[in-house]
Amino acid sequence: MLAPAATPRAIVDKLSAEINRIARDKATADLLAAQGAVPRPGTSDEYAALVRLETQRWAEVIRKANVTMD
């Protein structure tokens, strides 16, 4: 789940806590597993770091492949 960059930290923290609570629920985990997904609870800062890492990784793939938009 993503939120706008200017979202107040208190709201981000509340959303994060609820998302983590839901992700740790066995019924939710089972439902996600049936769809091939694995819940990965964590902090909003950990998720932000993952998004940065993935953005860098895929930007490099795109550059190396010389992908352009038409």
Secondary structure, DSSP 8 states (H G I E B T S, - for coil): ----TT--HHHHHHHHHHHHHHHT-HHHHHHHHHTT-------HHHHHHHHHHHHHHHHHHHHHHT----
